[in-house]
Amino acid sequence: QTLGVDGEYFDFISKQVVDDYQKVRSIYINSQSLASNELPSYARKAVQTLPTFDVSVVRDETTFWKLVETWQMLCNTIRQSKR
């Protein structure tokens, strides 16, 4: 999608990033999902406390990096469980 104004494009990408994180978060929080069963046992309870984020996260550097670290931690936990 092409958006004419840089700010609009930034907002569009920001919304996509947050939406993707929220989808992944909800998949792993749902204890009945196959994805949840991929987590090591020690991580199944911890995943219930994954924070939620909204689009405003990208306007604050500290909160944005918290989103990045949370997502990375989830991915690394899953990767570790597959070893």
C-alpha positions, 0 to 999 in steps of 0.5 A, spaced: 500 500 500 502 506 498 501 512 502 502 519 500 504 522 507 510 519 511 506 520 517 501 516 514 505 510 512 509 510 519 502 510 522 500 504 517 506 500 519 506 501 526 499 498 526 501 492 522 507 491 527 502 491 533 497 487 530 502 482 528 504 482 535 497 481 538 495 476 534 502 472 536 500 473 543 493 471 543 495 464 539 500 463 545 495 465 551 490 460 548 492 454 552 488 450 547 492 452 541 497 448 538 502 453 539 501 453 546 503 446 546 510 448 543 512 452 549 516 449 554 512 447 561 516 453 565 514 458 559 506 456 559 504 460 565 509 466 564 506 467 557 499 468 560 502 475 563 505 477 556 503 485 556 498 488 551 501 494 546 497 499 542 499 503 536 502 509 541 507 504 543 511 506 537 511 513 539 515 512 546 522 509 545 522 505 551 515 502 550 517 500 543 523 497 545 519 493 551 515 490 545 521 488 541 524 485 547 518 481 549 517 479 542 524 476 541 523 473 548 517 469 546 521 467 539 527 465 543 523 461 548 519 457 542 526 456 538 529 453 545 524 448 546 525 445 539 532 444 540 
